[in-house]
Amino acid sequence: MNLEQQTRQLKQDLEQLRLIYEDNNPPESKKDKQFFQMVKERTEPVYAMLAEWEEKTLQSVKERKVNLHPQQVTSTRENMELLLLNSYYVDVKRKRYMELNHSVHYIFDQLLSELQQ
């Protein structure tokens, strides 16, 4: 999967996470092993793709193919990781969740725009 395809897939995953956040009822107990296993199974592929995406994007930044700052790329990965957990465990207020969501979308959109030029 190339960088553009990965970015598009991560945007879809991000939208799914938002829907999960909005529909979700957090577990009754944070120590619920079944819930933890379900979250782990669902999020592991996204974590793996996100790590690969960061690596490819940083390489593109280094080669000056895209006009992003390395810190923006790293922050985007970290923010998406926060969203992965907060979507299921609903540990954060809606306003903060949406701010993170919008900032990740912004970088993904900026990257896609640059890749298409």
C-alpha distance (Angstrom), angle and dihedral (degrees) to the residues before:
residue distance angle dihedral
M1 . . .
N2 3.80 . .
L3 3.80 125.5 .
E4 3.80 94.8 -96.6
Q5 3.82 92.5 50.7
Q6 3.80 91.3 46.9
T7 3.80 91.5 49.9
R8 3.80 91.4 50.2
Q9 3.82 90.6 48.5
L10 3.80 91.7 49.1
K11 3.82 89.8 50.2
Q12 3.81 88.5 54.7
D13 3.80 90.4 47.5
L14 3.80 89.2 49.7
E15 3.79 91.0 53.7
Q16 3.83 90.5 48.6
L17 3.80 89.5 51.5
R18 3.80 90.7 53.0
L19 3.81 90.1 52.5
I20 3.81 90.6 48.5
Y21 3.81 89.8 49.7
E22 3.79 92.5 50.9
D23 3.82 95.1 45.4
N24 3.75 99.0 35.2
N25 3.73 130.3 107.9
P26 3.79 108.6 -157.7
P27 3.80 117.4 -122.9
E28 3.78 116.2 -85.5
S29 3.77 89.1 -124.8
K30 3.79 126.0 30.7
K31 3.81 86.2 -144.4
D32 3.81 94.2 61.5
K33 3.83 101.7 133.7
Q34 3.81 95.6 -164.2
F35 3.77 92.0 52.4
F36 3.81 90.6 46.8
Q37 3.83 91.3 51.7
M38 3.81 91.6 49.2
V39 3.82 91.3 50.0
K40 3.80 91.0 46.3
E41 3.82 92.8 51.6
R42 3.80 92.5 48.4
T43 3.79 97.0 44.9
E44 3.83 103.4 39.3
P45 3.84 94.6 80.6
V46 3.81 90.2 49.2
Y47 3.82 92.1 49.3
A48 3.82 89.7 50.7
M49 3.80 93.2 48.5
L50 3.80 90.8 45.9
A51 3.81 92.0 54.5
E52 3.80 90.8 48.9
W53 3.83 90.5 45.6
E54 3.81 91.0 52.7
E55 3.80 91.5 50.5
K56 3.82 93.5 49.4
T57 3.79 93.4 43.8
L58 3.81 93.2 49.5
Q59 3.81 88.3 50.4
S60 3.81 90.0 51.9
V61 3.81 89.7 49.1
K62 3.80 90.2 50.5
E63 3.82 90.9 50.0
R64 3.83 88.5 47.5
K65 3.81 92.2 -122.2
V66 3.81 90.3 129.4
N67 3.78 130.3 32.9
L68 3.79 102.2 -129.5
H69 3.77 130.3 119.3
P70 3.83 115.5 -115.9
Q71 3.82 89.8 -124.7
Q72 3.83 89.9 57.4
V73 3.80 89.8 55.4
T74 3.80 93.8 48.5
S75 3.81 92.4 45.1
T76 3.79 90.2 50.2
R77 3.81 90.8 54.6
E78 3.82 91.2 47.3
N79 3.81 92.4 47.4
M80 3.78 92.3 49.5
E81 3.82 89.8 49.9
L82 3.81 88.7 53.5
L83 3.79 89.6 50.0
L84 3.81 90.8 50.4
L85 3.79 91.0 59.8
N86 3.79 98.2 34.6
S87 3.80 92.0 52.0
Y88 3.80 90.7 64.4
Y89 3.78 102.6 29.6
V90 3.82 96.4 37.3
D91 3.82 92.2 -145.9
V92 3.78 96.6 150.9
K93 3.79 135.7 64.3
R94 3.79 117.6 -100.7
K95 3.82 93.7 -113.3
R96 3.82 92.9 55.4
Y97 3.80 91.7 43.5
M98 3.82 91.4 52.8
E99 3.81 92.1 46.9
L100 3.80 90.1 55.1
N101 3.79 90.9 44.3
H102 3.81 92.7 51.5
S103 3.80 93.8 46.5
V104 3.82 91.6 52.5
H105 3.82 91.1 46.6
Y106 3.80 89.7 49.6
I107 3.82 93.6 55.9
F108 3.81 92.4 43.4
D109 3.82 90.3 51.1
Q110 3.79 92.0 46.3
L111 3.80 90.8 49.9
L112 3.82 93.0 48.3
S113 3.80 90.4 49.0
E114 3.79 91.4 52.1
L115 3.80 93.6 45.9
Q116 3.81 90.7 54.3
Q117 3.81 93.7 54.5
